[in-house]
Amino acid sequence: MRPFAKPALVLLLSSVSALPALGIPQQKTTKAPESKRRTVRVEDPQQALLAQAEEAIEKKDFPRAVDALKKYLAEKPADALAHVQLGYAYVGLAQREKARAEFSRAIELDAKLAEAHLNLGLLLLDQEPAVAIAPLSKVVELRPEQAWPRQLLGTAYERTGKLPEAVEQYRAAARLDAKNSEVRTDFGRALLGLNRAREAETAFREALQIEPKSVGARLGLAQSLLSQEKTEAAAPELAAYLELSPEDHGTRLRFASVLAGLGKYEPALAELDRVDARRGNTPEGFKLRAEIRLHQNNLPEAIAALEKAAQLEPRDADLHARLGRVWLERREFAPAERELLEALRLNPKLTDAVRDLVAVYYLGEKYEATLRVQDELARRETPGAGWWFVRATCYDKLHMKPDAIAAYEKFRSLDQGRSDKQDFQARQRIRILKRELERNK
């Protein structure tokens, strides 16, 4: 999903402290001037300091604003709103702890000052979302009719992993603001996190009805469809999202995987080419390219792609195991053995690689090695009928007649005649080998 947006702290001015985005009623420390603020002439020295701070904040001259507000607060320490403005200026200077102290002081002075709780919550939201819950909850309590505080509180809950609580707040915010696409996108994302993909799909579609170019809603809709295994429907949504966010290479790679899963191999390869052209070659891209080539039965290009991936991730045991299996499919046993042994060196727990190594040695007519690796495989899983047939054949080829007979008979007892060809061969070899043993007595 897209990253969370970072809400800016609310700018509070000394003459007019309205918050249009929140709809918080104006609270004034002095009468608002009728002319432009920066040309206001204030006779009262304290009001002059506030006007100076206001002008400095508008110009983003935060050091000057801090200086003016500190002088003002030296004379008027109980002005809660001025503490909020000073905290805002400290945020502009990236002095987080000082800003936090000022917002907290404002709350101590006036517990019902919504702006103080709001700005403290916004300050904490990115780095300490769990701590941000309390001040944002207070804003919701003070301004229950407004959507934005609920949306912010939902974000705090979501970042803390409390998705049910986040869903509740996002739903309430959506009810309060019928034309807010972003809150519906947030709502859908939280629902998706709870594996409620069908409801999430509805939320994302509502968001797109309000704002068709919403990047987050378009991606969320695609993800909700994929979660419901509606792959055909998700593909065009991913394409539409990538039109809006062409540099999201991770999603483009996912899109290529979706296309490959739909059997649209050439379009998938075209998407991989776009990823390579913009981001450069990646192991994930090479792996997907290899899978596509395998589906197309193009083993040489599949091997080439897997080898390039292995060059980029030489310690990926699964990758070496996959490469070994493809070499095995080509009946090229030397490189298959090399890759499978490397896979097992990196991760000895790869039982599939052990099983493939048995096939490499058996088909390569290395019967002693086959028996040795079979012993390892038997320590990992209970041998089945096929295991015993391979073992019997190895004993047979090595002229170990009693062992071969015993293994053939074990195969037949487990197989129960299900494999006609192997059962016929086993019966014939048992008869021949017993005759040879009788003759040699």
TAURFEN-V197641 format. One record per run of one state. SS is the DSSP state (H for helix, E for strand, C for the rest). FROM is the first residue (numbers start at 1). TO is the last residue. Records with the same first field share a line. If there is no record, write none. Layout:
SS->FROM-TO  FROM-TO
This chain:
C->1-18  20-23  25-36  40-44  59-61  76-79  93-95  110-113  126-128  143-146  160-162  177-180  194-196  211-214  228-230  245-248  262-264  280-282  296-298  313-316  330-332  347-350  364-366  381-384  398-400  416-419  440-441
E->19-19  24-24
H->37-39  45-58  62-75  80-92  96-109  114-125  129-142  147-159  163-176  181-193  197-210  215-227  231-244  249-261  265-279  283-295  299-312  317-329  333-346  351-363  367-380  385-397  401-415  420-439
